[in-house]
Amino acid sequence: MGTPVDQEVTAADLLAGDLPWLEELQGRTVVVKFGGNAMVDPSLHRTFAQDVVELWHAGLRPVVVHGGGPQISAMLDRLDLEVRFEAGLRVTTPETMDVVRMVLTGQVQRELVGAINAHGPFAVGLSGEDAHTMTAVRRPAWVDGQPVDIGLVGDIVSVDAETVRALLEQGRIPVVSPIARGTDGEVYNVNADLAASALAVALGAERLVMLTDVEGLYADWPHSTEVIERLTATELDGLLPDLASGMLPKMEGCLRAVRSGVARAHVLDGRVPHAVLRGVFGDRSPGTTVVPDTVPVGEGAVV
């Protein structure tokens, strides 16, 4: 990567410029989906934790929703259980669901809470199951226009954000695992991108930030690696049917969020050190920004 993204950066560095919109972000909630390379690269893991704490110190209220795909797949391999995806979603049998719960809440969440709390007593871990924070129904995958049964994979139908909101009021940083109780009593594996989107909407978040392993949304993949820096909800809606399966849940989550009151959704290259700070505070995000179809004049000019 080039020199600019290799340089150390802090919130103080980014706030040193003239950012007239910053006052509007004071006390506002930012939901950050943690996943991809940043989860398995120790240095990126550390800088992500630093970024989250910097957001807190800058007066924002960060909430982290984490994935755990690589760790889940590794554990399934160790247990000789099938790893299979349909339309970008993990096929989740009851045996797989046991592994998902164990890895997400017992390993990934603990490591992330520990990394954030290396900077102070900030992070508190919880699952979407806790206090019925997230409720889901079974979600099919669609392949070539046909529904495919992918097992215990859920789509969130309601969010009770009071527990998360109470933690924010106490000055804590909630770290949420994307597991939800079903309306039928089952426990469901929920795509972390969609869980972050639903939680952002329920909390009335100002920003939704998603980390990924690519530079952003490509304009004409696989023919071009030109990144779309900014697009509206309607523009994204038109692109959605043709997106690659890995990017589909992220962009679907962004679309749901900005159409439900979230002011901006960022899909950022998580391989860039301090991508979260650059996305929220920088004058250019290292990725793609999705905005509502009508952005009020004078509203934060970060793109």
GUKESE-509986 format. One line per field, with one value per residue: residue number from 1; x, y, z of N, C-alpha, C in turn. Coordinates in Angstrom, 1 decimal. Atoms other than C-alpha are relative to their C-alpha. Layout:
N
k <- (NUM_...)
npx <- (X_...)
npy <- (Y_...)
npz <- (Z_...)
capx <- (X_...)
capy <- (Y_...)
capz <- (Z_...)
cpx <- (X_...)
cpy <- (Y_...)
cpz <- (Z_...)
This chain:
303
k <- (1_2_3_4_5_6_7_8_9_10_11_12_13_14_15_16_17_18_19_20_21_22_23_24_25_26_27_28_29_30_31_32_33_34_35_36_37_38_39_40_41_42_43_44_45_46_47_48_49_50_51_52_53_54_55_56_57_58_59_60_61_62_63_64_65_66_67_68_69_70_71_72_73_74_75_76_77_78_79_80_81_82_83_84_85_86_87_88_89_90_91_92_93_94_95_96_97_98_99_100_101_102_103_104_105_106_107_108_109_110_111_112_113_114_115_116_117_118_119_120_121_122_123_124_125_126_127_128_129_130_131_132_133_134_135_136_137_138_139_140_141_142_143_144_145_146_147_148_149_150_151_152_153_154_155_156_157_158_159_160_161_162_163_164_165_166_167_168_169_170_171_172_173_174_175_176_177_178_179_180_181_182_183_184_185_186_187_188_189_190_191_192_193_194_195_196_197_198_199_200_201_202_203_204_205_206_207_208_209_210_211_212_213_214_215_216_217_218_219_220_221_222_223_224_225_226_227_228_229_230_231_232_233_234_235_236_237_238_239_240_241_242_243_244_245_246_247_248_249_250_251_252_253_254_255_256_257_258_259_260_261_262_263_264_265_266_267_268_269_270_271_272_273_274_275_276_277_278_279_280_281_282_283_284_285_286_287_288_289_290_291_292_293_294_295_296_297_298_299_300_301_302_303)
npx <- (0.8_-0.8_-0.3_1.0_0.7_-0.9_-0.3_0.8_1.0_0.9_1.2_-0.5_-0.5_1.1_0.8_-0.7_0.4_1.2_1.1_1.1_1.1_-0.3_0.9_1.3_-0.3_-0.2_1.1_0.7_-0.4_-0.7_-0.1_-1.1_-0.1_-1.4_-0.1_-1.0_-1.5_-0.3_0.2_-1.0_-1.3_-0.2_-0.2_1.2_0.9_-0.4_0.4_1.5_0.4_-0.4_0.9_1.3_-0.2_-0.1_1.4_0.6_-0.7_0.4_1.4_1.0_0.5_-0.2_0.5_-0.7_0.6_-1.1_0.2_-0.9_0.0_-1.3_-0.2_1.0_-0.4_-1.1_0.5_0.8_-1.0_-0.6_1.0_0.4_1.3_0.0_0.0_0.6_0.7_0.9_0.3_-0.7_0.4_-0.5_1.0_-0.2_0.7_0.0_-1.4_-0.7_0.4_-0.7_-1.4_0.2_0.2_-1.2_-1.1_0.3_0.1_-1.0_-1.4_-0.2_0.4_-0.9_-1.3_0.2_0.2_-1.3_-0.8_0.5_-0.2_-1.4_-0.1_0.9_1.2_1.1_0.9_0.9_0.4_1.3_0.5_1.3_0.9_0.2_1.1_0.7_-0.4_0.3_0.9_-0.1_0.7_-0.9_-0.3_-0.5_-0.9_0.6_-1.0_0.7_1.4_0.7_-0.4_-0.8_0.0_-1.3_0.0_0.3_-0.5_1.1_0.1_0.6_1.3_0.2_-1.1_0.3_-1.3_-0.1_-1.2_-1.1_0.1_-0.4_-1.4_-0.5_0.2_-1.0_-1.3_-0.6_0.0_0.6_-0.6_1.2_-0.1_1.2_0.8_1.3_1.0_1.0_1.4_0.4_-0.8_-1.3_-1.1_-0.4_-1.3_0.4_-1.1_-0.5_0.2_1.4_0.3_-0.5_1.0_1.3_-0.3_-0.2_1.4_0.8_-0.6_0.0_-1.4_-0.4_-0.9_-0.2_-1.3_-0.3_-1.3_-0.1_-1.4_-0.3_-0.1_1.4_0.9_-0.6_0.9_0.3_-0.7_-1.5_-0.7_-0.7_-0.1_0.3_0.9_1.1_-0.3_1.3_1.2_1.3_0.7_0.6_-1.0_-0.4_1.1_-0.1_-1.1_0.1_0.2_-1.2_-1.2_-0.5_0.6_-0.7_0.4_1.4_0.5_-0.4_0.7_1.4_0.1_-0.1_1.3_1.0_-0.3_0.2_1.4_0.7_-0.3_-1.4_-0.4_-1.0_-0.5_-1.4_-0.7_-1.4_-1.0_-0.6_-1.4_-0.7_-0.1_0.9_1.0_1.2_-0.2_-0.1_1.4_0.9_-0.5_-0.8_0.7_0.3_0.0_-0.7_1.0_1.2_1.0_1.4_0.8_1.4_0.2_0.0_-0.9_0.2_-1.0_-0.8_-0.2_-1.4_-0.6_-1.0_0.4)
npy <- (-1.2_-1.3_-0.7_-0.6_0.9_0.6_-0.9_0.1_-1.1_0.0_-0.9_-1.4_-0.4_-0.2_-1.1_-1.3_-0.8_-0.8_1.0_-0.7_1.0_0.9_-0.3_0.7_1.4_0.2_0.8_0.8_1.4_0.5_1.5_0.5_1.5_0.5_1.3_0.1_0.1_-0.6_0.9_1.1_-0.7_-0.6_-1.5_-0.7_0.2_-1.0_-1.4_-0.1_-0.2_-1.4_-0.9_0.0_-0.8_-1.4_-0.6_-0.3_-1.2_-1.2_-0.4_0.9_1.2_1.1_1.3_0.9_1.3_0.7_1.3_1.0_1.1_0.8_0.8_1.1_1.0_0.8_1.0_1.0_0.9_0.8_1.0_0.8_-0.4_-0.6_-1.4_-0.2_-1.2_-0.2_-1.4_-0.7_0.3_1.3_1.1_0.2_1.1_0.0_0.2_-1.2_-1.1_0.2_-0.5_-1.5_-0.6_0.2_-0.8_-1.4_-0.5_0.5_-0.3_-1.3_-1.1_-0.2_-0.6_-1.4_-0.7_-0.1_-1.0_-1.4_-0.3_-0.3_-1.5_-0.5_0.9_-0.5_0.9_1.0_0.9_0.6_0.6_-0.4_0.8_-0.6_-0.9_-0.1_-1.2_0.3_1.1_0.3_1.1_0.7_-0.7_0.9_-0.6_0.0_0.4_0.1_-0.3_1.0_0.0_1.1_0.2_-0.1_0.4_-0.9_-1.4_-0.8_-1.3_-0.7_-0.6_-1.1_-0.2_-0.7_-0.6_-0.6_0.5_-0.7_-1.5_-0.2_0.1_-1.2_-1.0_0.2_-0.3_1.2_0.3_1.3_0.9_0.9_1.2_0.1_1.2_-0.5_1.0_0.0_0.0_1.4_0.5_0.4_-1.0_-0.2_-0.6_-1.1_-0.7_-1.2_-1.2_-0.3_-0.2_-1.3_-0.9_0.0_-0.7_-1.4_-0.6_0.0_-1.0_-1.3_-0.3_-1.0_0.6_1.5_0.2_1.4_0.3_1.1_0.3_-0.6_-1.5_-0.6_0.6_-0.3_-0.5_1.0_1.3_0.1_-0.6_-1.2_-0.2_-1.4_0.0_-1.0_-0.6_-0.5_0.2_-0.1_1.3_0.5_0.5_1.3_1.0_0.5_0.9_1.1_1.3_0.5_0.0_1.3_0.5_-0.4_-1.4_-0.2_-0.4_-1.3_-1.1_0.1_-0.6_-1.4_-0.5_0.0_-1.0_-1.4_-0.1_0.0_-1.1_-0.2_-1.1_0.4_1.4_0.2_1.2_-0.4_0.9_0.2_0.3_-1.3_-0.3_-1.1_-0.2_-0.5_-1.4_-0.7_-0.1_-0.9_-1.4_-0.5_-0.7_1.0_1.3_1.1_0.9_-0.5_-0.6_0.0_-1.1_0.0_-0.6_-1.4_-0.4_-1.4_-0.9_-0.3_1.2_0.4_0.1_1.1_1.0)
npz <- (0.0_0.1_-1.3_-0.8_-0.8_-1.0_-1.0_-1.2_0.0_-1.2_0.1_-0.1_1.3_0.9_-0.5_0.1_1.1_-0.2_0.2_-0.6_-0.3_-1.1_-1.2_0.2_-0.3_-1.5_-0.6_1.0_0.0_1.2_0.0_0.9_0.2_0.0_0.6_1.0_-0.4_-1.3_-1.1_-0.1_0.0_-1.4_0.0_0.4_-1.2_-1.0_0.4_-0.1_-1.4_-0.3_0.7_-0.8_-1.2_0.5_0.2_-1.3_-0.6_0.8_-0.3_0.7_-0.7_0.9_-0.3_0.9_0.3_0.6_0.6_-0.4_1.1_0.1_-1.2_0.0_1.0_-0.5_-1.0_0.7_0.6_-1.0_-0.5_1.2_0.3_1.3_0.2_1.3_0.1_1.1_0.1_-1.0_-1.4_-0.5_-0.3_-1.5_-0.6_-1.4_-0.5_0.4_-0.9_-1.2_0.2_0.1_-1.3_-0.8_0.5_0.0_-1.4_-0.9_0.4_0.7_-0.8_-1.1_0.5_0.4_-1.2_-0.6_0.8_-0.3_-1.4_-0.3_-0.1_-1.1_-0.3_0.9_0.8_-0.6_1.0_-0.1_1.2_0.3_-0.8_-1.4_-0.2_1.3_0.7_1.4_0.3_1.4_0.6_1.0_1.3_1.1_1.0_1.4_1.0_1.4_-0.1_-0.7_-1.4_-0.4_-1.4_-0.5_-1.4_-1.1_0.4_-0.3_0.5_-1.2_0.2_-1.0_-0.9_-1.2_-0.2_-1.3_-0.7_0.7_-0.3_-1.4_0.0_0.5_-1.0_-1.0_0.5_0.4_1.4_0.2_1.1_0.2_0.8_0.9_-0.2_-0.4_-0.3_1.0_-0.4_-0.2_-1.0_0.4_0.0_1.3_0.4_0.8_0.7_-0.8_0.7_-0.1_-1.4_-0.3_0.6_-0.8_-1.3_0.3_0.2_-1.3_-0.9_0.6_0.2_1.1_1.0_0.0_0.6_0.2_0.5_1.0_0.4_1.3_-0.1_0.0_1.0_1.3_1.0_1.0_-0.3_-0.2_1.2_-0.4_-1.5_-0.3_-1.2_-0.1_-1.3_-0.7_0.8_-0.7_-0.2_1.3_0.8_-0.6_0.2_1.4_0.2_-1.0_0.5_0.7_-0.8_-0.4_-1.2_-1.3_-0.2_0.0_-1.3_-0.5_0.6_-0.4_-1.3_0.2_0.6_-1.0_-1.0_0.4_0.3_-1.2_-0.9_-0.2_0.9_1.0_-0.2_0.6_0.1_-0.1_0.1_-1.3_0.0_-0.2_-1.5_-0.5_1.0_-0.6_-0.2_1.3_0.5_-0.8_-0.2_1.1_1.1_1.0_-0.6_0.8_0.4_0.6_-0.9_0.4_-0.6_0.4_1.3_-0.2_-1.1_-0.3_0.3_-1.2_-0.8_0.0_1.4_0.1_1.0)
capx <- (0.0_1.1_2.6_-0.5_-2.3_0.8_1.2_0.0_-3.1_-5.2_-8.5_-6.5_-4.7_-7.9_-9.7_-7.0_-8.5_-11.6_-14.5_-17.6_-19.9_-18.1_-20.3_-23.3_-21.6_-21.2_-23.2_-24.3_-24.1_-21.8_-22.3_-19.2_-19.2_-15.9_-14.9_-12.6_-8.8_-8.9_-10.1_-7.2_-4.3_-3.0_-1.8_-5.1_-7.0_-5.1_-5.6_-9.3_-9.6_-7.7_-10.0_-13.1_-11.7_-10.7_-14.3_-15.4_-12.8_-14.0_-17.5_-19.2_-21.0_-19.5_-21.2_-19.4_-21.1_-18.6_-18.5_-16.3_-16.4_-12.7_-12.7_-16.0_-14.8_-11.5_-13.3_-15.7_-12.7_-11.1_-14.4_-14.7_-18.0_-19.0_-18.3_-20.7_-22.2_-25.1_-25.6_-23.0_-24.6_-23.3_-25.4_-26.0_-27.1_-27.9_-24.3_-22.9_-25.0_-23.4_-20.0_-21.2_-22.4_-19.2_-16.8_-18.6_-19.4_-16.7_-13.7_-14.1_-16.1_-13.8_-10.7_-12.3_-13.6_-10.1_-8.4_-10.7_-10.4_-6.6_-7.3_-9.7_-12.9_-15.0_-16.3_-19.1_-19.9_-23.4_-25.2_-28.3_-29.9_-29.4_-32.5_-34.1_-32.1_-32.5_-35.4_-35.2_-37.1_-35.6_-34.1_-33.8_-31.0_-32.0_-30.0_-31.0_-34.3_-35.1_-35.2_-32.6_-32.8_-29.7_-30.7_-30.6_-29.8_-32.0_-33.2_-33.9_-37.5_-37.2_-34.6_-35.1_-32.2_-32.8_-29.9_-27.5_-28.8_-28.4_-24.8_-24.2_-25.7_-23.3_-20.4_-19.7_-18.9_-21.3_-19.7_-22.5_-22.4_-24.9_-26.9_-30.7_-33.5_-36.2_-39.9_-40.2_-37.8_-34.9_-31.5_-30.3_-27.0_-27.5_-25.2_-23.1_-23.5_-27.3_-27.3_-25.2_-27.6_-30.7_-29.0_-28.0_-31.6_-33.0_-30.5_-31.1_-27.4_-25.8_-23.3_-23.0_-19.4_-18.6_-15.1_-14.3_-11.3_-11.5_-11.1_-14.9_-17.7_-16.2_-17.9_-17.7_-16.3_-14.5_-13.7_-12.5_-11.2_-12.4_-14.1_-17.4_-16.6_-20.2_-23.7_-27.3_-29.7_-31.5_-28.3_-27.3_-30.7_-30.1_-26.8_-27.8_-29.0_-25.7_-23.3_-21.0_-22.2_-19.6_-20.5_-24.2_-25.0_-22.9_-24.5_-28.0_-27.3_-26.2_-29.3_-31.6_-29.8_-29.9_-33.5_-34.4_-32.9_-29.1_-27.4_-24.5_-23.2_-19.5_-18.0_-14.3_-11.2_-10.3_-6.8_-6.0_-4.7_-7.2_-9.8_-12.6_-11.1_-10.4_-14.0_-15.7_-13.3_-11.3_-12.1_-12.1_-13.2_-11.0_-14.0_-17.6_-20.1_-23.9_-26.2_-29.9_-31.4_-31.8_-28.9_-29.7_-27.7_-24.8_-25.0_-21.5_-19.4_-17.4_-17.5)
capy <- (0.0_3.6_5.8_7.7_4.7_3.4_6.4_6.3_8.4_9.3_11.0_14.1_14.1_13.9_16.4_19.0_20.1_22.3_19.8_22.0_18.9_17.3_19.1_17.3_13.9_14.6_12.0_10.3_6.5_4.9_1.1_-0.6_-4.1_-5.8_-8.5_-9.7_-9.3_-7.1_-10.0_-12.3_-9.8_-9.0_-5.5_-4.6_-6.1_-3.8_-0.7_-1.5_-1.6_1.7_3.3_2.3_3.8_7.0_7.4_7.2_9.8_12.1_12.1_9.5_6.4_3.4_0.0_-3.0_-5.9_-8.6_-11.5_-14.5_-16.4_-17.4_-18.6_-20.6_-22.2_-23.2_-24.8_-26.6_-28.0_-29.2_-31.0_-32.4_-30.6_-29.3_-25.7_-24.5_-21.2_-20.3_-16.7_-15.5_-17.0_-19.9_-23.1_-23.7_-27.1_-27.7_-29.0_-25.9_-23.6_-25.1_-24.2_-20.7_-19.9_-21.3_-19.4_-16.1_-15.6_-17.7_-16.8_-13.9_-11.7_-12.3_-11.4_-8.2_-7.2_-7.8_-5.7_-2.7_-3.0_-2.9_0.9_1.1_-0.4_0.3_-2.8_-5.1_-8.2_-9.5_-11.6_-10.8_-13.6_-11.6_-9.9_-10.7_-7.9_-9.5_-11.6_-13.4_-15.7_-18.3_-16.8_-18.7_-18.0_-17.2_-18.9_-18.3_-17.0_-20.0_-20.3_-22.6_-24.0_-22.9_-24.1_-22.1_-18.7_-15.9_-12.6_-10.0_-9.0_-6.9_-5.4_-4.4_-2.0_-1.1_-3.2_-1.7_1.8_1.4_0.3_3.4_5.6_4.1_5.1_1.6_0.2_-2.7_-5.6_-7.7_-11.2_-11.7_-14.5_-14.1_-16.0_-17.0_-16.4_-20.2_-20.7_-21.7_-19.9_-18.4_-17.5_-14.0_-12.4_-9.8_-7.2_-7.4_-7.6_-4.4_-2.7_-3.7_-2.5_0.8_1.5_0.5_2.8_5.7_5.6_8.5_6.2_2.5_1.4_-2.0_-3.4_-5.7_-7.2_-5.2_-1.5_-0.9_-1.5_-1.9_-0.2_-3.1_-6.2_-8.3_-6.2_-3.2_-2.4_1.2_1.9_3.7_6.3_7.5_6.5_7.0_4.4_4.3_3.9_1.1_-0.6_-0.8_-2.5_-4.9_-7.8_-8.1_-7.9_-10.7_-12.9_-11.8_-8.1_-8.6_-8.7_-5.7_-3.5_-4.9_-3.9_-0.4_0.0_-1.0_1.4_4.6_3.9_3.7_6.8_6.2_9.3_7.5_3.9_3.2_0.1_0.4_-1.4_-3.0_-3.8_-0.1_0.7_2.9_2.5_3.3_6.6_7.6_6.7_8.6_11.6_11.8_13.9_10.8_7.3_4.3_2.7_3.4_5.6_5.2_8.1_8.6_9.8_13.3_14.6_17.9_20.8_21.4_17.9_16.4_16.6_13.4_11.1)
capz <- (0.0_-0.5_2.1_3.0_4.4_6.2_8.3_11.9_12.4_15.5_16.0_17.0_13.7_11.8_14.0_13.5_10.3_9.8_10.3_10.8_10.8_13.8_16.4_14.8_15.5_19.3_21.2_18.0_17.6_15.1_14.4_13.1_11.7_12.4_10.0_7.2_7.3_10.3_12.4_11.6_11.2_14.7_13.8_12.1_15.1_17.4_15.3_15.0_18.8_19.0_16.4_18.4_21.5_19.6_18.5_22.1_23.2_20.3_21.8_19.6_20.8_19.0_18.9_17.4_15.7_14.8_12.4_12.6_9.3_9.1_12.7_12.3_9.1_10.8_13.7_11.3_9.5_12.7_13.6_10.1_9.5_6.1_5.1_2.4_1.3_-0.9_-2.1_0.3_3.4_5.4_5.3_9.0_10.2_13.9_14.4_12.6_14.8_17.9_16.5_15.5_19.0_20.6_18.3_18.1_21.8_23.3_21.2_18.8_21.1_24.0_22.0_20.7_24.1_25.5_22.7_23.4_27.1_26.9_26.6_29.5_31.0_27.9_26.1_27.2_25.2_24.5_21.9_20.0_22.1_25.3_26.5_23.1_21.6_18.1_16.9_13.6_11.2_8.9_5.8_2.5_0.0_-3.6_-6.3_-10.0_-8.8_-6.7_-2.9_-1.3_2.2_4.1_7.5_10.7_9.0_10.2_8.9_11.7_12.0_15.2_17.5_21.1_21.5_25.1_26.5_24.0_24.6_28.4_27.9_25.8_28.4_30.9_28.7_27.6_24.1_23.3_21.3_19.8_18.4_15.4_16.9_17.3_18.9_16.5_16.7_16.6_19.5_17.4_17.5_14.3_12.7_11.3_8.7_10.6_7.9_8.1_11.9_12.1_9.7_11.7_15.0_13.4_12.4_15.8_17.6_15.2_14.4_12.4_10.7_9.7_9.0_7.5_7.0_4.1_2.4_-0.9_-1.7_-1.9_-4.3_-7.8_-10.7_-13.1_-11.4_-12.6_-15.7_-13.7_-10.2_-10.3_-6.9_-6.7_-4.0_-3.4_-4.6_-3.6_-2.3_-5.7_-7.5_-5.2_-5.5_-9.3_-8.9_-6.1_-8.3_-10.1_-7.2_-6.3_-3.4_-0.9_-1.4_-1.6_2.2_2.9_0.3_1.1_4.7_3.6_1.5_4.3_6.7_4.7_3.6_7.3_8.7_8.9_7.4_5.8_5.4_4.6_3.2_4.0_3.1_6.4_5.2_5.5_9.0_10.9_8.2_10.7_11.7_8.1_7.2_10.0_10.3_7.1_4.1_1.9_3.0_1.9_0.3_-0.8_0.9_0.5_1.1_1.1_-2.2_-0.7_1.5_3.3_2.1_4.6_6.0_6.8_3.6_4.3_1.3)
cpx <- (0.9_0.3_-1.1_-0.7_0.9_0.3_-0.9_-0.9_-0.9_-1.2_0.5_0.6_-1.1_-0.9_0.7_-0.4_-1.3_-1.2_-1.3_-1.1_0.3_-0.9_-1.3_0.2_0.1_-1.2_-0.8_0.6_0.6_0.0_1.0_-0.1_1.4_0.1_1.1_1.4_0.3_-0.2_1.1_1.4_0.2_0.2_-1.3_-1.0_0.3_-0.4_-1.5_-0.5_0.3_-1.0_-1.3_0.1_0.2_-1.4_-0.7_0.6_-0.4_-1.4_-1.1_-0.3_0.1_-0.7_0.6_-0.9_1.1_-0.4_1.0_0.1_1.2_0.1_-1.0_0.4_1.2_-0.4_-0.8_0.9_0.6_-1.0_-0.5_-1.5_0.0_-0.1_-0.6_-0.8_-0.9_-0.4_0.7_-0.3_0.4_-1.2_0.2_-0.9_0.0_1.5_0.9_-0.4_0.6_1.4_-0.1_-0.1_1.3_1.1_-0.3_0.0_1.1_1.4_0.1_-0.4_0.9_1.3_-0.2_-0.3_1.3_0.9_-0.5_0.3_1.5_0.2_-0.8_-1.2_-1.2_-1.0_-0.7_-0.5_-1.4_-0.4_-1.4_-1.1_-0.3_-1.1_-0.9_0.3_-0.3_-0.9_0.0_-1.0_1.0_0.0_0.4_1.0_-0.7_1.1_-0.7_-1.5_-0.8_0.4_0.8_0.1_1.4_0.0_-0.3_0.7_-1.2_0.0_-0.7_-1.3_-0.3_1.2_-0.5_1.4_0.2_1.3_1.2_0.0_0.4_1.5_0.6_-0.1_0.9_1.4_0.8_0.0_-0.5_0.7_-1.0_0.3_-1.3_-0.7_-1.4_-0.9_-1.1_-1.4_-0.6_0.8_1.3_1.0_0.6_1.3_-0.5_1.3_0.4_-0.3_-1.5_-0.4_0.5_-0.9_-1.3_0.2_0.2_-1.3_-0.7_0.6_-0.1_1.4_0.2_0.8_-0.1_1.3_0.2_1.4_-0.1_1.4_0.3_-0.1_-1.4_-0.8_0.6_-1.1_-0.4_0.9_-0.5_0.8_0.8_0.1_-0.2_-1.1_-1.0_0.2_-1.3_-1.1_-1.2_-0.7_-0.6_1.0_0.5_-1.0_0.1_1.1_-0.1_-0.1_1.2_1.3_0.4_-0.5_0.6_-0.3_-1.5_-0.6_0.4_-0.8_-1.5_-0.2_0.1_-1.3_-1.1_0.2_-0.4_-1.4_-0.8_0.5_1.5_0.5_1.0_0.4_1.3_0.3_1.4_0.9_0.7_1.4_0.8_0.0_-0.9_-1.0_-1.2_0.2_0.0_-1.4_-0.9_0.5_0.7_-0.8_-0.3_0.0_0.8_-1.0_-1.1_-0.9_-1.4_-0.8_-1.4_-0.2_0.0_0.8_-0.2_1.2_0.8_0.3_1.4_0.5_1.0_-0.5_1.1)
cpy <- (1.2_0.6_0.6_-0.9_-0.7_0.9_-0.2_1.2_-0.2_0.9_1.5_0.5_0.4_1.2_1.3_0.9_0.7_-1.0_0.6_-0.9_-0.8_0.2_-0.8_-1.5_-0.2_-0.7_-0.9_-1.4_-0.4_-1.6_-0.4_-1.5_-0.4_-1.3_0.0_-0.1_0.5_-0.9_-1.0_0.6_0.7_1.5_0.7_-0.2_1.0_1.4_0.2_0.4_1.5_1.0_0.1_0.9_1.5_0.6_0.4_1.2_1.2_0.4_-0.7_-1.2_-1.2_-1.3_-0.9_-1.2_-0.8_-1.3_-1.0_-1.2_-0.8_-0.9_-1.2_-1.0_-0.9_-1.0_-1.1_-1.0_-0.9_-1.1_-0.8_0.2_0.8_1.5_0.3_1.3_0.0_1.5_0.9_-0.2_-1.4_-1.0_-0.5_-1.1_0.2_-0.1_1.3_1.1_-0.1_0.6_1.5_0.7_0.0_1.0_1.5_0.6_-0.4_0.3_1.4_1.2_0.3_0.7_1.4_0.8_0.3_1.1_1.4_0.3_0.1_1.5_0.6_-0.8_0.4_-1.1_-1.0_-0.9_-0.5_-0.6_0.5_-0.8_0.7_1.0_0.2_1.2_-0.2_-1.2_-0.2_-1.1_-0.6_0.7_-1.0_0.8_-0.1_-0.3_-0.2_0.2_-1.0_0.0_-1.3_-0.1_0.0_-0.2_1.1_1.4_0.9_1.4_0.8_0.6_1.1_0.1_0.8_0.5_0.6_-0.4_0.7_1.4_0.3_-0.1_1.3_1.1_-0.1_0.3_-1.2_-0.2_-1.4_-0.7_-1.1_-1.1_-0.2_-1.3_0.4_-1.2_0.2_0.1_-1.4_-0.7_-0.6_1.1_0.1_0.7_1.2_0.6_1.3_1.3_0.4_0.3_1.4_1.0_0.1_0.7_1.5_0.7_0.1_1.0_1.4_0.5_1.1_-0.7_-1.5_-0.2_-1.5_-0.2_-1.2_-0.2_0.5_1.5_0.7_-0.7_0.4_0.3_-1.1_-1.2_-1.1_0.7_1.2_0.0_1.4_-0.1_1.1_0.7_0.4_-0.3_0.1_-1.3_-0.5_-0.5_-1.4_-1.1_-0.5_-0.9_-1.3_-1.4_-0.6_-0.1_-1.4_-0.4_0.5_1.5_0.2_0.3_1.3_1.2_-0.1_0.7_1.6_0.6_0.1_1.1_1.4_0.2_0.0_1.0_0.2_1.0_-0.5_-1.5_-0.1_-1.4_0.3_-1.2_-0.3_-0.4_1.3_0.3_1.2_0.4_0.7_1.5_0.8_0.1_0.9_1.4_0.5_0.7_-0.9_-1.4_-1.0_-1.1_0.6_0.5_0.0_1.0_-0.1_0.7_1.6_0.3_1.5_0.8_0.4_-1.2_-0.5_-0.3_-1.2_-1.0_-1.1)
cpz <- (0.0_1.3_0.8_1.0_1.0_1.2_1.2_0.0_1.3_-0.3_0.1_-1.3_-1.0_0.4_-0.1_-1.1_0.3_-0.3_0.6_0.4_1.3_1.2_-0.2_0.4_1.5_0.5_-0.9_0.0_-1.4_0.2_-0.9_0.0_-0.2_-0.7_-1.0_0.5_1.3_1.2_0.2_-0.1_1.3_0.0_-0.3_1.1_1.0_-0.4_-0.1_1.4_0.4_-0.6_0.8_1.2_-0.3_-0.3_1.3_0.6_-0.8_0.3_-0.7_0.9_-0.9_0.5_-1.1_-0.2_-0.8_-0.8_0.6_-1.0_0.0_1.2_0.1_-1.0_0.5_1.0_-0.7_-0.6_1.0_0.5_-1.2_-0.4_-1.3_0.1_-1.3_0.1_-1.2_0.0_1.0_1.4_0.3_0.2_1.4_0.4_1.5_0.6_-0.3_1.0_1.4_-0.1_-0.1_1.3_0.8_-0.5_0.1_1.4_0.9_-0.4_-0.6_0.8_1.1_-0.4_-0.3_1.2_0.7_-0.7_0.3_1.4_0.4_0.1_1.1_0.2_-0.9_-0.5_0.9_-1.1_0.2_-1.4_-0.3_0.7_1.3_0.0_-1.2_-0.8_-1.5_-0.1_-1.5_-0.5_-1.0_-1.3_-1.1_-0.8_-1.3_-1.0_-1.4_0.2_0.8_1.5_0.3_1.5_0.5_1.5_1.0_-0.2_0.2_-0.6_1.2_-0.3_1.1_0.9_1.2_0.5_1.4_0.8_-0.5_0.4_1.5_0.2_-0.5_1.0_1.2_-0.4_-0.5_-1.6_-0.2_-1.2_-0.2_-1.0_-0.8_0.1_0.5_0.4_-1.0_0.6_0.3_1.1_-0.4_0.2_-1.4_-0.2_-0.9_-0.6_0.8_-0.6_0.2_1.5_0.4_-0.6_0.8_1.3_-0.2_-0.2_1.3_1.0_-0.6_-0.2_-1.1_-1.1_0.1_-0.7_-0.1_-0.6_-0.9_-0.4_-1.4_0.2_0.1_-1.0_-1.4_-1.0_-1.0_0.2_-0.8_-1.1_0.4_1.5_0.4_1.1_-0.1_1.4_0.7_-1.0_0.9_0.2_-1.3_-0.9_0.4_-0.3_-1.4_-0.2_0.8_-0.7_-0.7_0.8_0.3_1.4_1.2_0.3_0.2_1.4_0.5_-0.6_0.2_1.4_0.0_-0.5_1.0_1.0_-0.4_-0.4_1.3_1.0_0.3_-1.0_-1.0_0.4_-0.8_-0.1_-0.2_-0.2_1.3_0.0_0.2_1.5_0.3_-1.0_0.6_0.3_-1.3_-0.6_0.7_0.0_-1.2_-1.1_-1.2_0.7_-0.9_-0.4_-0.7_1.0_-0.7_0.7_-0.4_-1.3_0.1_1.3_0.3_-0.3_1.3_0.9_-0.2_-1.4_-0.1_-1.0_-0.1)
